[in-house]
Amino acid sequence: MKYWESVIEACGLSNAQNANWQANIETWINVSSLTTAKCVFNIMKNTLILLLLFCSNITFAQTYFEGEIQYKNETIKKDSSFDLTKIISWPSKKSVFYFKNGDWIQKPDTGMVEYQYFNHRANQQFYKIRDLDTVLFYRYNDLTPEQDSVRSTNTFYNTDTLLGKVCNRFVLQTASTRFTFVYSPDININPQWFKATKGGYYDIIYRTMKALYLKVIIETDLYISIVTADKIQRRPIPDETFPVIEKLAKREL
């Protein structure tokens, strides 16, 4: 029976299934003891086939990234007359990003915005302004008024190494802005979470990358914004990390 116990354990059967299989095997062995060695062999062979068929139907859940990423921010003027305060993240130098099951919240160290929060079930992105109780939000079912239509996309492989990970580049060009995302397939996410999210170009970005970015370069005629990960940690993120949107005082943009 030791051999069969190891086979059952390898198949990951539940206690009830385990007991059922062992009872069947004991019965077959008792019956086979009254028969010829050939019958014993056939019974063992058929039982093993059944076990292997059962095991082949076991599917293992995909493990997606859940955890924390710390980013550092840099902004470079291309036009000396440009007012940097028009950039929502200014003058933040770093931020912490928490991701879980398609939801994320990003908290900059300083600046006008206390946090940005995306809830994928509501398909809405929220902006909490410091010293303002009302939270502003966009519905991300469509592009926001500030967003241009996409002109082109390109993917380049094995272009960078960040935090010890070999990364690819995904470039998305709109009429006014060029977005370059540097990402590692190791930081994988489920693109289905964003399939209906046109706001922020999320549907295109995550359908292509299937991962979170470790670096993004946003370039316009006026400035370049560079956000680069300097620490990443896979860990469980408590639900309490995210605001409960039903309890928020909200105003749609």
Solvent accessible surface area in square Angstrom, and as a share of the most:
residue,aa,sasa,rsa
1,M,79,0.35
2,K,165,0.70
3,Y,121,0.46
4,W,13,0.05
5,E,63,0.28
6,S,61,0.39
7,V,23,0.13
8,I,1,0.00
9,E,138,0.62
10,A,91,0.71
11,C,10,0.06
12,G,63,0.60
13,L,21,0.11
14,S,57,0.37
15,N,134,0.69
16,A,79,0.61
17,Q,73,0.33
18,N,42,0.21
19,A,64,0.50
20,N,88,0.45
21,W,35,0.12
22,Q,45,0.20
23,A,54,0.42
24,N,54,0.27
25,I,3,0.02
26,E,83,0.37
27,T,75,0.44
28,W,77,0.27
29,I,71,0.36
30,N,99,0.51
31,V,75,0.43
32,S,6,0.04
33,S,84,0.54
34,L,156,0.78
35,T,61,0.36
36,T,93,0.54
37,A,86,0.67
38,K,150,0.63
39,C,43,0.26
40,V,43,0.24
41,F,129,0.54
42,N,55,0.28
43,I,38,0.19
44,M,80,0.36
45,K,95,0.40
46,N,81,0.41
47,T,4,0.02
48,L,56,0.28
49,I,85,0.43
50,L,91,0.45
51,L,0,0.00
52,L,101,0.50
53,L,104,0.52
54,F,69,0.29
55,C,33,0.20
56,S,85,0.55
57,N,118,0.60
58,I,60,0.30
59,T,124,0.72
60,F,179,0.75
61,A,98,0.76
62,Q,110,0.49
63,T,101,0.59
64,Y,69,0.26
65,F,1,0.01
66,E,47,0.21
67,G,0,0.00
68,E,23,0.10
69,I,0,0.00
70,Q,57,0.25
71,Y,3,0.01
72,K,109,0.46
73,N,25,0.13
74,E,90,0.40
75,T,38,0.22
76,I,75,0.38
77,K,91,0.39
78,K,97,0.41
79,D,51,0.26
80,S,104,0.67
81,S,97,0.62
82,F,22,0.09
83,D,67,0.35
84,L,27,0.14
85,T,93,0.54
86,K,154,0.65
87,I,19,0.09
88,I,72,0.37
89,S,42,0.27
90,W,79,0.28
91,P,55,0.35
92,S,8,0.05
93,K,126,0.53
94,K,122,0.52
95,S,6,0.04
96,V,41,0.24
97,F,14,0.06
98,Y,39,0.15
99,F,0,0.00
100,K,40,0.17
101,N,70,0.36
102,G,0,0.00
103,D,13,0.07
104,W,18,0.06
105,I,2,0.01
106,Q,28,0.12
107,K,82,0.35
108,P,25,0.15
109,D,67,0.35
110,T,60,0.35
111,G,18,0.18
112,M,106,0.47
113,V,4,0.02
114,E,64,0.29
115,Y,24,0.09
116,Q,37,0.17
117,Y,4,0.01
118,F,0,0.00
119,N,18,0.09
120,H,32,0.14
121,R,165,0.60
122,A,34,0.26
123,N,13,0.07
124,Q,23,0.10
125,Q,8,0.03
126,F,0,0.00
127,Y,27,0.10
128,K,32,0.13
129,I,28,0.14
130,R,85,0.31
131,D,152,0.79
132,L,77,0.38
133,D,129,0.67
134,T,41,0.24
135,V,2,0.01
136,L,25,0.12
137,F,14,0.06
138,Y,31,0.12
139,R,127,0.46
140,Y,11,0.04
141,N,91,0.47
142,D,88,0.46
143,L,65,0.32
144,T,12,0.07
145,P,122,0.77
146,E,125,0.56
147,Q,41,0.18
148,D,42,0.22
149,S,78,0.51
150,V,52,0.30
151,R,173,0.63
152,S,51,0.33
153,T,59,0.34
154,N,76,0.39
155,T,41,0.24
156,F,102,0.42
157,Y,150,0.57
158,N,115,0.59
159,T,63,0.36
160,D,33,0.17
161,T,91,0.53
162,L,34,0.17
163,L,76,0.38
164,G,71,0.68
165,K,53,0.22
166,V,91,0.52
167,C,0,0.00
168,N,13,0.07
169,R,69,0.25
170,F,2,0.01
171,V,10,0.06
172,L,0,0.00
173,Q,47,0.21
174,T,2,0.01
175,A,55,0.42
176,S,66,0.43
177,T,17,0.10
178,R,106,0.39
179,F,37,0.15
180,T,10,0.06
181,F,14,0.06
182,V,0,0.00
183,Y,8,0.03
184,S,1,0.01
185,P,77,0.48
186,D,82,0.43
187,I,3,0.02
188,N,30,0.16
189,I,2,0.01
190,N,32,0.16
191,P,29,0.18
192,Q,105,0.47
193,W,46,0.16
194,F,1,0.00
195,K,140,0.59
196,A,65,0.50
197,T,2,0.01
198,K,98,0.41
199,G,0,0.00
200,G,16,0.15
201,Y,11,0.04
202,Y,24,0.09
203,D,16,0.08
204,I,37,0.19
205,I,8,0.04
206,Y,17,0.06
207,R,141,0.51
208,T,53,0.31
209,M,7,0.03
210,K,106,0.45
211,A,0,0.00
212,L,4,0.02
213,Y,39,0.15
214,L,0,0.00
215,K,44,0.19
216,V,7,0.04
217,I,34,0.17
218,I,44,0.22
219,E,56,0.25
220,T,25,0.14
221,D,120,0.62
222,L,72,0.36
223,Y,38,0.14
224,I,35,0.18
225,S,12,0.08
226,I,35,0.18
227,V,21,0.12
228,T,19,0.11
229,A,4,0.03
230,D,75,0.39
231,K,107,0.45
232,I,40,0.20
233,Q,82,0.37
234,R,119,0.44
235,R,77,0.28
236,P,113,0.71
237,I,2,0.01
238,P,72,0.45
239,D,97,0.50
240,E,149,0.67
241,T,31,0.18
242,F,24,0.10
243,P,30,0.19
244,V,79,0.45
245,I,24,0.12
246,E,138,0.62
247,K,169,0.72
248,L,39,0.20
249,A,59,0.46
250,K,82,0.35
251,R,140,0.51
252,E,80,0.36
253,L,87,0.43
